[in-house]
């Protein structure tokens, strides 16, 4: 069935996108308000977009009534933020911070989470998260009522037991036990179910075709 986005209300197109673009990594974004209080919120329109410079980005929509979310306002004011990643063990705490609390409420306190100071930014990181990326604002791209927030990574903190080789920068990715966002309002996926598909060269592909033709 073909869905013509030109004829669909935005909300219906959004439903199609979040039902099919899965799983999506989750940016657990920490910011500071004008009084220095931390704010935390998860965003699943998130990914990496450049290795050099190291750029990550996430889509930030408005509040239900249309006003900017605290995350966007804080980043515009301070010009920095921290992105933490969400392991399976913290899924429920992440869900608490997703609630639409009033401005000034510390979502991390509500979820019973601790913070650690940033190494290169003022914004703290979530202590229990296995990965935290300290970012400075690179660009905000308006997309209708939404905004794509791009940040340049200054530093990444990875839990010690998840680092295989610090000199070669090898990470034990499975040990991070991260989760991803799926469809609907409450479905998520674990990254513990994996399969390996080695990359092939054009020469290897031609050899495979020759073998199949000879069978």
Secondary structure, DSSP 8 states (H G I E B T S, - for coil): ----TTTS-HHHHHHHHHHHS-SEE-EEEEEE-TTS-EEEEEESSEEEEEETTEEEEEEE---TTS---HHHHHHHHHSEEEEE--BGGGHHHHHHHTS---TT--HHHHTT--EE--SSSSS-EETT-SEEEEEEEEEEEEETTEEEEEEEEEEEEE-GGGEEETTTTEE-HHHH-BEEE-STTT-EEETTS--------HHHHHHHHHHHHH-
